[in-house]
Amino acid sequence: MDLSNDIEQLSLADLKAKTPADLLTMAEELEIENASSMRKGDMMFAILKDMAEEGV
C-alpha cells in the first residue's frame, strides 16, 4: 500500500476517521517506533509529528 499521496493530504480530522488498524499501517510505513504499542491518539500525533518533521 503506497501512502505517499494520501499522507500529503492528511489532517487531524482525517486521522480521527481512520481505524486503529489503518493508523498502525500508516505508522509502520512511516517507520514510527513502537507504533504497535501506542493508543490511537498517540499514533495520530506521532504521524502528524513525523509529517511535520519531513515537511509534508
PDB file with one MODEL, atoms N, CA, C and O in Angstrom:
MODEL        1
ATOM      1  N   MET A   1       0.850  -1.185   0.000  1.00  0.00           N
ATOM      2  CA  MET A   1       0.000   0.000   0.000  1.00  0.00           C
ATOM      3  C   MET A   1       0.890   1.240   0.000  1.00  0.00           C
ATOM      4  O   MET A   1       1.670   1.442   0.931  1.00  0.00           O
ATOM      5  N   ASP A   2       0.781   2.057  -1.020  1.00  0.00           N
ATOM      6  CA  ASP A   2       1.598   3.266  -1.112  1.00  0.00           C
ATOM      7  C   ASP A   2       0.797   4.443  -0.574  1.00  0.00           C
ATOM      8  O   ASP A   2      -0.209   4.842  -1.161  1.00  0.00           O
ATOM      9  N   LEU A   3       1.247   4.987   0.536  1.00  0.00           N
ATOM     10  CA  LEU A   3       0.516   6.065   1.195  1.00  0.00           C
ATOM     11  C   LEU A   3       1.067   7.441   0.888  1.00  0.00           C
ATOM     12  O   LEU A   3       0.551   8.432   1.405  1.00  0.00           O
ATOM     13  N   SER A   4       2.101   7.536   0.064  1.00  0.00           N
ATOM     14  CA  SER A   4       2.780   8.816  -0.116  1.00  0.00           C
ATOM     15  C   SER A   4       1.834   9.923  -0.563  1.00  0.00           C
ATOM     16  O   SER A   4       1.944  11.041  -0.059  1.00  0.00           O
ATOM     17  N   ASN A   5       0.919   9.666  -1.475  1.00  0.00           N
ATOM     18  CA  ASN A   5      -0.014  10.703  -1.912  1.00  0.00           C
ATOM     19  C   ASN A   5      -1.035  11.011  -0.831  1.00  0.00           C
ATOM     20  O   ASN A   5      -1.383  12.173  -0.625  1.00  0.00           O
ATOM     21  N   ASP A   6      -1.524   9.980  -0.134  1.00  0.00           N
ATOM     22  CA  ASP A   6      -2.508  10.180   0.920  1.00  0.00           C
ATOM     23  C   ASP A   6      -1.923  10.977   2.074  1.00  0.00           C
ATOM     24  O   ASP A   6      -2.589  11.852   2.627  1.00  0.00           O
ATOM     25  N   ILE A   7      -0.694  10.685   2.437  1.00  0.00           N
ATOM     26  CA  ILE A   7      -0.069  11.326   3.587  1.00  0.00           C
ATOM     27  C   ILE A   7       0.052  12.827   3.378  1.00  0.00           C
ATOM     28  O   ILE A   7      -0.080  13.595   4.331  1.00  0.00           O
ATOM     29  N   GLU A   8       0.299  13.251   2.160  1.00  0.00           N
ATOM     30  CA  GLU A   8       0.457  14.678   1.884  1.00  0.00           C
ATOM     31  C   GLU A   8      -0.821  15.459   2.158  1.00  0.00           C
ATOM     32  O   GLU A   8      -0.760  16.661   2.417  1.00  0.00           O
ATOM     33  N   GLN A   9      -1.975  14.802   2.107  1.00  0.00           N
ATOM     34  CA  GLN A   9      -3.254  15.490   2.228  1.00  0.00           C
ATOM     35  C   GLN A   9      -3.930  15.280   3.582  1.00  0.00           C
ATOM     36  O   GLN A   9      -5.066  15.717   3.770  1.00  0.00           O
ATOM     37  N   LEU A  10      -3.266  14.629   4.520  1.00  0.00           N
ATOM     38  CA  LEU A  10      -3.904  14.281   5.783  1.00  0.00           C
ATOM     39  C   LEU A  10      -4.010  15.454   6.742  1.00  0.00           C
ATOM     40  O   LEU A  10      -3.134  16.317   6.800  1.00  0.00           O
ATOM     41  N   SER A  11      -5.096  15.462   7.485  1.00  0.00           N
ATOM     42  CA  SER A  11      -5.277  16.414   8.570  1.00  0.00           C
ATOM     43  C   SER A  11      -5.650  15.618   9.815  1.00  0.00           C
ATOM     44  O   SER A  11      -5.843  14.405   9.742  1.00  0.00           O
ATOM     45  N   LEU A  12      -5.749  16.281  10.932  1.00  0.00           N
ATOM     46  CA  LEU A  12      -6.132  15.604  12.163  1.00  0.00           C
ATOM     47  C   LEU A  12      -7.513  14.964  12.017  1.00  0.00           C
ATOM     48  O   LEU A  12      -7.731  13.851  12.494  1.00  0.00           O
ATOM     49  N   ALA A  13      -8.439  15.651  11.367  1.00  0.00           N
ATOM     50  CA  ALA A  13      -9.783  15.095  11.174  1.00  0.00           C
ATOM     51  C   ALA A  13      -9.732  13.817  10.344  1.00  0.00           C
ATOM     52  O   ALA A  13     -10.459  12.863  10.621  1.00  0.00           O
ATOM     53  N   ASP A  14      -8.872  13.799   9.327  1.00  0.00           N
ATOM     54  CA  ASP A  14      -8.722  12.594   8.504  1.00  0.00           C
ATOM     55  C   ASP A  14      -8.198  11.438   9.343  1.00  0.00           C
ATOM     56  O   ASP A  14      -8.666  10.307   9.214  1.00  0.00           O
ATOM     57  N   LEU A  15      -7.229  11.724  10.197  1.00  0.00           N
ATOM     58  CA  LEU A  15      -6.650  10.676  11.032  1.00  0.00           C
ATOM     59  C   LEU A  15      -7.665  10.159  12.045  1.00  0.00           C
ATOM     60  O   LEU A  15      -7.706   8.960  12.321  1.00  0.00           O
ATOM     61  N   LYS A  16      -8.482  11.049  12.602  1.00  0.00           N
ATOM     62  CA  LYS A  16      -9.506  10.630  13.566  1.00  0.00           C
ATOM     63  C   LYS A  16     -10.511   9.677  12.933  1.00  0.00           C
ATOM     64  O   LYS A  16     -11.055   8.807  13.613  1.00  0.00           O
ATOM     65  N   ALA A  17     -10.761   9.834  11.636  1.00  0.00           N
ATOM     66  CA  ALA A  17     -11.735   8.996  10.945  1.00  0.00           C
ATOM     67  C   ALA A  17     -11.197   7.604  10.637  1.00  0.00           C
ATOM     68  O   ALA A  17     -11.969   6.696  10.328  1.00  0.00           O
ATOM     69  N   LYS A  18      -9.903   7.429  10.717  1.00  0.00           N
ATOM     70  CA  LYS A  18      -9.295   6.137  10.390  1.00  0.00           C
ATOM     71  C   LYS A  18      -9.400   5.173  11.567  1.00  0.00           C
ATOM     72  O   LYS A  18      -9.479   5.586  12.724  1.00  0.00           O
ATOM     73  N   THR A  19      -9.398   3.887  11.248  1.00  0.00           N
ATOM     74  CA  THR A  19      -9.414   2.867  12.290  1.00  0.00           C
ATOM     75  C   THR A  19      -8.018   2.745  12.890  1.00  0.00           C
ATOM     76  O   THR A  19      -7.033   3.140  12.265  1.00  0.00           O
ATOM     77  N   PRO A  20      -7.933   2.201  14.097  1.00  0.00           N
ATOM     78  CA  PRO A  20      -6.600   1.975  14.676  1.00  0.00           C
ATOM     79  C   PRO A  20      -5.711   1.110  13.777  1.00  0.00           C
ATOM     80  O   PRO A  20      -4.501   1.329  13.708  1.00  0.00           O
ATOM     81  N   ALA A  21      -6.298   0.140  13.095  1.00  0.00           N
ATOM     82  CA  ALA A  21      -5.510  -0.715  12.195  1.00  0.00           C
ATOM     83  C   ALA A  21      -4.941   0.096  11.035  1.00  0.00           C
ATOM     84  O   ALA A  21      -3.793  -0.105  10.640  1.00  0.00           O
ATOM     85  N   ASP A  22      -5.743   1.017  10.486  1.00  0.00           N
ATOM     86  CA  ASP A  22      -5.264   1.875   9.397  1.00  0.00           C
ATOM     87  C   ASP A  22      -4.132   2.779   9.884  1.00  0.00           C
ATOM     88  O   ASP A  22      -3.133   2.972   9.192  1.00  0.00           O
ATOM     89  N   LEU A  23      -4.307   3.326  11.081  1.00  0.00           N
ATOM     90  CA  LEU A  23      -3.267   4.191  11.644  1.00  0.00           C
ATOM     91  C   LEU A  23      -1.980   3.410  11.886  1.00  0.00           C
ATOM     92  O   LEU A  23      -0.885   3.921  11.651  1.00  0.00           O
ATOM     93  N   LEU A  24      -2.113   2.177  12.354  1.00  0.00           N
ATOM     94  CA  LEU A  24      -0.930   1.354  12.592  1.00  0.00           C
ATOM     95  C   LEU A  24      -0.191   1.087  11.287  1.00  0.00           C
ATOM     96  O   LEU A  24       1.038   1.133  11.248  1.00  0.00           O
ATOM     97  N   THR A  25      -0.933   0.810  10.222  1.00  0.00           N
ATOM     98  CA  THR A  25      -0.313   0.589   8.913  1.00  0.00           C
ATOM     99  C   THR A  25       0.455   1.830   8.476  1.00  0.00           C
ATOM    100  O   THR A  25       1.588   1.735   8.004  1.00  0.00           O
ATOM    101  N   MET A  26      -0.169   2.990   8.636  1.00  0.00           N
ATOM    102  CA  MET A  26       0.495   4.245   8.258  1.00  0.00           C
ATOM    103  C   MET A  26       1.740   4.473   9.104  1.00  0.00           C
ATOM    104  O   MET A  26       2.797   4.829   8.582  1.00  0.00           O
ATOM    105  N   ALA A  27       1.613   4.266  10.406  1.00  0.00           N
ATOM    106  CA  ALA A  27       2.740   4.490  11.310  1.00  0.00           C
ATOM    107  C   ALA A  27       3.903   3.564  10.965  1.00  0.00           C
ATOM    108  O   ALA A  27       5.064   3.972  11.008  1.00  0.00           O
ATOM    109  N   GLU A  28       3.587   2.325  10.625  1.00  0.00           N
ATOM    110  CA  GLU A  28       4.648   1.389  10.254  1.00  0.00           C
ATOM    111  C   GLU A  28       5.322   1.815   8.954  1.00  0.00           C
ATOM    112  O   GLU A  28       6.539   1.693   8.822  1.00  0.00           O
ATOM    113  N   GLU A  29       4.545   2.314   7.991  1.00  0.00           N
ATOM    114  CA  GLU A  29       5.135   2.778   6.733  1.00  0.00           C
ATOM    115  C   GLU A  29       6.015   4.004   6.954  1.00  0.00           C
ATOM    116  O   GLU A  29       7.000   4.207   6.244  1.00  0.00           O
ATOM    117  N   LEU A  30       5.655   4.812   7.937  1.00  0.00           N
ATOM    118  CA  LEU A  30       6.455   5.997   8.265  1.00  0.00           C
ATOM    119  C   LEU A  30       7.610   5.649   9.205  1.00  0.00           C
ATOM    120  O   LEU A  30       8.386   6.521   9.598  1.00  0.00           O
ATOM    121  N   GLU A  31       7.714   4.374   9.557  1.00  0.00           N
ATOM    122  CA  GLU A  31       8.773   3.872  10.440  1.00  0.00           C
ATOM    123  C   GLU A  31       8.755   4.554  11.808  1.00  0.00           C
ATOM    124  O   GLU A  31       9.801   4.906  12.354  1.00  0.00           O
ATOM    125  N   ILE A  32       7.556   4.733  12.351  1.00  0.00           N
ATOM    126  CA  ILE A  32       7.399   5.296  13.686  1.00  0.00           C
ATOM    127  C   ILE A  32       7.655   4.185  14.699  1.00  0.00           C
ATOM    128  O   ILE A  32       7.032   3.125  14.646  1.00  0.00           O
ATOM    129  N   GLU A  33       8.572   4.443  15.614  1.00  0.00           N
ATOM    130  CA  GLU A  33       8.960   3.429  16.593  1.00  0.00           C
ATOM    131  C   GLU A  33       7.836   3.150  17.585  1.00  0.00           C
ATOM    132  O   GLU A  33       7.116   4.059  17.998  1.00  0.00           O
ATOM    133  N   ASN A  34       7.697   1.891  17.957  1.00  0.00           N
ATOM    134  CA  ASN A  34       6.733   1.430  18.963  1.00  0.00           C
ATOM    135  C   ASN A  34       5.283   1.728  18.604  1.00  0.00           C
ATOM    136  O   ASN A  34       4.445   1.848  19.498  1.00  0.00           O
ATOM    137  N   ALA A  35       4.974   1.849  17.335  1.00  0.00           N
ATOM    138  CA  ALA A  35       3.614   2.178  16.916  1.00  0.00           C
ATOM    139  C   ALA A  35       2.606   1.138  17.396  1.00  0.00           C
ATOM    140  O   ALA A  35       1.479   1.484  17.750  1.00  0.00           O
ATOM    141  N   SER A  36       3.000  -0.118  17.411  1.00  0.00           N
ATOM    142  CA  SER A  36       2.055  -1.173  17.783  1.00  0.00           C
ATOM    143  C   SER A  36       1.632  -1.103  19.250  1.00  0.00           C
ATOM    144  O   SER A  36       0.622  -1.696  19.627  1.00  0.00           O
ATOM    145  N   SER A  37       2.385  -0.394  20.073  1.00  0.00           N
ATOM    146  CA  SER A  37       2.025  -0.290  21.488  1.00  0.00           C
ATOM    147  C   SER A  37       1.355   1.045  21.822  1.00  0.00           C
ATOM    148  O   SER A  37       1.032   1.301  22.981  1.00  0.00           O
ATOM    149  N   MET A  38       1.146   1.895  20.813  1.00  0.00           N
ATOM    150  CA  MET A  38       0.545   3.214  21.048  1.00  0.00           C
ATOM    151  C   MET A  38      -0.977   3.140  21.023  1.00  0.00           C
ATOM    152  O   MET A  38      -1.568   2.274  20.378  1.00  0.00           O
ATOM    153  N   ARG A  39      -1.591   4.074  21.740  1.00  0.00           N
ATOM    154  CA  ARG A  39      -3.039   4.251  21.639  1.00  0.00           C
ATOM    155  C   ARG A  39      -3.326   5.047  20.363  1.00  0.00           C
ATOM    156  O   ARG A  39      -2.424   5.636  19.768  1.00  0.00           O
ATOM    157  N   LYS A  40      -4.595   5.054  19.957  1.00  0.00           N
ATOM    158  CA  LYS A  40      -4.975   5.708  18.703  1.00  0.00           C
ATOM    159  C   LYS A  40      -4.550   7.180  18.695  1.00  0.00           C
ATOM    160  O   LYS A  40      -3.973   7.647  17.713  1.00  0.00           O
ATOM    161  N   GLY A  41      -4.824   7.903  19.760  1.00  0.00           N
ATOM    162  CA  GLY A  41      -4.468   9.318  19.815  1.00  0.00           C
ATOM    163  C   GLY A  41      -2.973   9.547  19.717  1.00  0.00           C
ATOM    164  O   GLY A  41      -2.514  10.479  19.055  1.00  0.00           O
ATOM    165  N   ASP A  42      -2.219   8.685  20.386  1.00  0.00           N
ATOM    166  CA  ASP A  42      -0.764   8.807  20.331  1.00  0.00           C
ATOM    167  C   ASP A  42      -0.252   8.544  18.922  1.00  0.00           C
ATOM    168  O   ASP A  42       0.668   9.211  18.448  1.00  0.00           O
ATOM    169  N   MET A  43      -0.862   7.559  18.254  1.00  0.00           N
ATOM    170  CA  MET A  43      -0.447   7.258  16.877  1.00  0.00           C
ATOM    171  C   MET A  43      -0.754   8.427  15.950  1.00  0.00           C
ATOM    172  O   MET A  43       0.056   8.774  15.091  1.00  0.00           O
ATOM    173  N   MET A  44      -1.940   9.038  16.128  1.00  0.00           N
ATOM    174  CA  MET A  44      -2.309  10.172  15.274  1.00  0.00           C
ATOM    175  C   MET A  44      -1.278  11.285  15.395  1.00  0.00           C
ATOM    176  O   MET A  44      -0.826  11.830  14.388  1.00  0.00           O
ATOM    177  N   PHE A  45      -0.907  11.622  16.621  1.00  0.00           N
ATOM    178  CA  PHE A  45       0.031  12.717  16.807  1.00  0.00           C
ATOM    179  C   PHE A  45       1.441  12.343  16.383  1.00  0.00           C
ATOM    180  O   PHE A  45       2.196  13.202  15.927  1.00  0.00           O
ATOM    181  N   ALA A  46       1.808  11.077  16.527  1.00  0.00           N
ATOM    182  CA  ALA A  46       3.123  10.635  16.053  1.00  0.00           C
ATOM    183  C   ALA A  46       3.192  10.743  14.528  1.00  0.00           C
ATOM    184  O   ALA A  46       4.219  11.134  13.974  1.00  0.00           O
ATOM    185  N   ILE A  47       2.092  10.394  13.856  1.00  0.00           N
ATOM    186  CA  ILE A  47       2.037  10.502  12.394  1.00  0.00           C
ATOM    187  C   ILE A  47       2.133  11.969  11.980  1.00  0.00           C
ATOM    188  O   ILE A  47       2.906  12.316  11.086  1.00  0.00           O
ATOM    189  N   LEU A  48       1.349  12.829  12.629  1.00  0.00           N
ATOM    190  CA  LEU A  48       1.392  14.260  12.301  1.00  0.00           C
ATOM    191  C   LEU A  48       2.772  14.851  12.578  1.00  0.00           C
ATOM    192  O   LEU A  48       3.269  15.661  11.796  1.00  0.00           O
ATOM    193  N   LYS A  49       3.388  14.452  13.682  1.00  0.00           N
ATOM    194  CA  LYS A  49       4.727  14.947  14.023  1.00  0.00           C
ATOM    195  C   LYS A  49       5.734  14.521  12.969  1.00  0.00           C
ATOM    196  O   LYS A  49       6.567  15.319  12.539  1.00  0.00           O
ATOM    197  N   ASP A  50       5.659  13.262  12.553  1.00  0.00           N
ATOM    198  CA  ASP A  50       6.576  12.759  11.534  1.00  0.00           C
ATOM    199  C   ASP A  50       6.394  13.527  10.227  1.00  0.00           C
ATOM    200  O   ASP A  50       7.370  13.878   9.562  1.00  0.00           O
ATOM    201  N   MET A  51       5.138  13.784   9.865  1.00  0.00           N
ATOM    202  CA  MET A  51       4.865  14.533   8.636  1.00  0.00           C
ATOM    203  C   MET A  51       5.426  15.948   8.733  1.00  0.00           C
ATOM    204  O   MET A  51       5.985  16.460   7.763  1.00  0.00           O
ATOM    205  N   ALA A  52       5.282  16.579   9.890  1.00  0.00           N
ATOM    206  CA  ALA A  52       5.785  17.944  10.071  1.00  0.00           C
ATOM    207  C   ALA A  52       7.307  17.977   9.984  1.00  0.00           C
ATOM    208  O   ALA A  52       7.884  18.889   9.393  1.00  0.00           O
ATOM    209  N   GLU A  53       7.948  16.979  10.575  1.00  0.00           N
ATOM    210  CA  GLU A  53       9.410  16.929  10.538  1.00  0.00           C
ATOM    211  C   GLU A  53       9.934  16.701   9.131  1.00  0.00           C
ATOM    212  O   GLU A  53      11.021  17.163   8.785  1.00  0.00           O
ATOM    213  N   GLU A  54       9.158  15.986   8.318  1.00  0.00           N
ATOM    214  CA  GLU A  54       9.570  15.728   6.941  1.00  0.00           C
ATOM    215  C   GLU A  54       9.162  16.864   6.010  1.00  0.00           C
ATOM    216  O   GLU A  54       9.542  16.876   4.839  1.00  0.00           O
ATOM    217  N   GLY A  55       8.387  17.820   6.526  1.00  0.00           N
ATOM    218  CA  GLY A  55       7.980  18.959   5.717  1.00  0.00           C
ATOM    219  C   GLY A  55       6.888  18.651   4.722  1.00  0.00           C
ATOM    220  O   GLY A  55       6.791  19.304   3.682  1.00  0.00           O
ATOM    221  N   VAL A  56       6.060  17.658   5.026  1.00  0.00           N
ATOM    222  CA  VAL A  56       4.966  17.287   4.114  1.00  0.00           C
ATOM    223  C   VAL A  56       3.831  18.248   4.297  1.00  0.00           C
ATOM    224  O   VAL A  56       2.804  18.125   3.630  1.00  0.00           O
TER     225      VAL A  56
ENDMDL
END
